Amino acid sequence: MKRLFTLVIALTAAAFGMWADSQTELNRQLKAYNSQMAAHQYLPAARSAAAAAAICADAKNYDGAFRLLANNDKTLAERHISPDSLPAVFYTTERARFLIYRNLSNNSDAGRSLAKMAGYAKKAGNKELTSDMLFNEAQYYYAINQTAKGDLCIARLIKQYDQANDYKAADKAYQDLIERAVSANDARLVEHTYENYMRWSDSIEAITAHTELGKVKQEYAESLETIAEKDHTIKARTGWVVTFITLFVIALAALGVGAMFYWRVVAKNRRMKKSVDTANAESAAKSAILHNMSSQMEPTLEQLDQTDPAVRNLRGYVRRVGELSDVESAGQLDEEALEEVNLQTFCDAIADKIRPMLNPRVVLHLDGCKGYARIDAPEVDKILTHLLGNAAKHTAEGGKITLAYRKRGAKSHQFIVTDTSPGIPENERENLFKPFATPTDLSKGARLGLPICALRAEKINGSLTLDPSVTTGASFILTLHS
């Protein structure tokens, strides 16, 4: 008992110490901010405000963090400081705001902050800001499964390093991306990033080898000049011997350099291939386990009392597990599977399947579902049918459900399902699209429908997200890229 009491005291003291340290650092940053602002040192003041906001965010005091940044913006406005005059200052505070949104997984507000940061970085014309902007932008796009846009940002970032011949920084940027993909067990992202990295690495190896060869040639030329200057003092045969030895040493050096680069590339290829193989093997093993479990349980369940609700719930869960396994093991989008569909006809057909499921006086409304779109119709049908079925189940009498279509670009589409249901509890949103993330009461559903829909969306080059800005009811966004 005495030991337990001592341990409690020690833990309490440690926690208080950590809180005191963070409070001390917060006070130091605020004091620095006030003195810097008074001295009209606006960029250091913005950095101090950003550091203080980060401390508040680490302590889960997000309101305090946002107030600090807002007060900084207000002070600048009162002093008539605009983004046109000091864009780096506004970039610093907006970047702090962006990092807090990313920490909260608030992708919509993070995207808006990112757009502001891009404007400030462009106005500043500063290489350091531009590089930081591109790296943050890439991380954001990878986080929301817009890989193509993330790749474009990284390509622009790598191009900056290449133009400055800073290959170490470029290599580190690629390594960071690959490590994050491996940690997330995302085999497709690992393989995609690895292929881009290897193409870049091969080109850099060629450039480096060419540079080394140029140095060798220069040294060789200098050696020949030295030999020519002293040629009149030595005999012709001695000169030939010296020349031969020189050429032989240069050849050995060139071979050594070539061997070094060759083994470096081989070792790097082996490490990367091992990472890809491991991620692919883990994904395949997981799918196989799920599929085998589903197949082996079904015959046993058929022998049980089919009128028992628990048996029906368990059979439904097993079918969902099998469906998840099938979707996960399916290949990526086949461009030939895309077809031009009449959106009005397509959405009407889905709505007709859902209307018999609606509670009394619930309205199902179609918004903007006109024209044509090139999509994988069967897969989109399955996703929207499930989303609308969920909405019909949870929208009470007199409510409203909306299926909307929005064209976001030449090859980008969005289907949005919104309802007036009680919505998704805050504590369930983080794992909403992750299968088996939380314990499940089968009497209330398998909780695999949304993870399956999210996986289907990924397989057809899209994504399924919950709009965090909708606080009354729920709004799901299916984004497709064709």
Buried (B, 14 or more C-beta within 10 A) or exposed (E): EEEEEEEEEEEEEEEEEEEEEBEEBBEBBBEBBEEBBEEEBBEBBBBBBBBBBBBBBEBEBBEBBBEBBEEBBEBBEEEEBEBEEBBBBBBBBBBBBBBBBBBEEBBBBBBBBBEBBBBBBBBBEBEEBBBBBBBBBBBBBBBBBBBEBBBBBBEBBBEBBBEEEEBEBBBEBBEEBBEBBBEEEBBBBBBBBBEBBBEBBEEBBEEBBEEBEEEBEEEBEEBEEEBEEEBEEEEEEEBEEBBEEBEEEBEEBBEEBEEEBEEEBEEBEEEBEEBBEBBBEEBEEBBEEBBEBBEEBEEEBEEEEEEEEEBBBBBBBBBBBBBBBBBBBBEEBEEEEBEEBEBBEBBEEBBEEBEEEBEEEBEBEBEBBEEEBBBBBEBBBBBBBBBBBBBBEBBEEEBBBBBBBEEEEEEBBBBBBBBBBEBBEEEEBEBBBEBEEEEBEBEEBBBBBBBBBBBBBBBBBBBBBBBBEBEEBBBBBBBBBB
